[in-house]
Amino acid sequence: MDSRDITSILTDTVGKLSEGEALGMLFHRHSAGDIGPSGKALHRIVELARAILFPGYYGNTRVDGQTIAYHIGVNVEELYSLMAQQIEAGLAHAADEPKEWLEQQAKERAAKFVSKLPELRRTLATDVEAAYNGDPAATSKGEIIYCYPAIRAIANYRIAHELLLLGVPLIPRIITEMAHSETGIDIHPGAKIGNYFTIDHGTGVVIGETCIIGNNVKLYQGVTLGAKSFPLDEKGNPIKGIARHPIIGDNVIIYSNATILGRITIGQGAVVGGNIWVTEDVEPGARIVQRK
């Protein structure tokens, strides 16, 4: 095969890949001046948010009491700027609106998100405490923040959930999937999770979009809070937006590899043993284990 044959193959392939029929739904046509969300920028946003929420643990580790306000101020300013850009990109992807509207909405929603950071830190502090109190191997809360994948995944989830509540499209899901790739913990940003939440070990945990999880809940590795097969419309398409994932009450413990499916309720104080398939309600205080 000579160079002309290779050139012909390449040219022919480019033509086939550029045809409308070949592109189909896999081609997102950006309007003039619009850009898509940036993975690099979103990674930086997560880094900045973690540095703000856990100063001295993430970002600049030389922060002290005299410089804390300066470091947080610099990080908040950069976070706001990047967040506004990425929210605008998400809005542009989801809606055909004038650029002026997109810019203004992005700035407002980015500012509202920044205003939620103190509350987010207070909530994450409860998650750190739950992880520390629930793991006898943990030597300090600093070790929890530095080392435990659950805190990284839960932090990303709580950031993404706030963005979702602000009506930001696409970006929240990207942020939780970044944590999924990093930790093996898959939490949909639409889930509602209370305080003092912890995941021990974490790998393989799945928490679905419409899950409601109460306070002081502990999950172990491999737990699935998922949906059963859900109904189809008259055209055979899945019906979206319905509540299809479990409700987990306060003070529940679910051990490794338990699979809990459907819109069922695990009552307050219940314990679900490992390697169990649960598709019916569990009474408060019940202890569900495998039969011998």
BELPEZI-V24136 format. One record per helix or strand of 3 or more residues. SS is the DSSP state (@ for helix, = for strand). FROM is the first residue (numbers start at 1). TO is the last residue. If there is no record, write none. Layout:
# BELPEZI-V24136
SS FROM TO
SS FROM TO
This chain:
# BELPEZI-V24136
@ 3 18
@ 20 26
@ 39 53
@ 68 94
@ 99 115
@ 117 133
@ 141 147
@ 149 165
@ 171 183
= 198 200
= 218 220
= 224 226
= 259 261
